[in-house]
Amino acid sequence: MTAPAADQPTPWHVAYTKPRQENVAKDNLERQGFEVYLPLFKTFKKPRQMADKAATEKLLTFEPMFPRYIFFRPTSAQQSMGTLRSTRGVSTVVMFGNTFAQVPLDLLDSIRLAESLRNEAGLEEVSPYKPGSWVRLRDPALSGLECLVQEVSSERVTVLLQILGRQKSLKVDFRQIEAL
């Protein structure tokens, strides 16, 4: 690997982490003086069935966009890459032969843009329950009935239920439905 000129930034590389240890690897690489980028993606977290209906649970969470991969670069051309092999959380560094794989800056910019757009999205855009989609009720009284989603809010989902020959709007908790 040739060192970049003094006036040019060092190239970005990719590390393959141990399972679910992206943040451990990120923290340890930062402690060693590397610049690290772990793209996070906003996702809908399906609520667990809980006996206590009053217990509220976050429906949105942030997960790694590329599970087990993080981007890093040395902060200077003189920084040693030898410490990477023993960094906690890092399984290996992606290489092509004897050369560290380099990530083009425009690709990272595109990833940052996609991350930003997704993270600005609200629950309605991230939720798998979209108006017009079909869901199945999990509530014990109406278990198994299929409904049409009318509206999604941060608290509840409004569904249209066909029952006794009539259509009825019903507001249900996210825990009471499942996507088909």
Secondary structure by P-SEA (a helix, b strand, c coil): ccccccccccccccccccccaaaaaaaaaaaaccbbbbbbbbbbbcccccccccccccccccccccccbbbbbbccccccccccccccccccccccccccbbbbaaaaaaaaaaaaaaaaccccccccccccbbbbbcccccccbbbbbccccccbbbbbbbcccbbbbbbbcccccccc
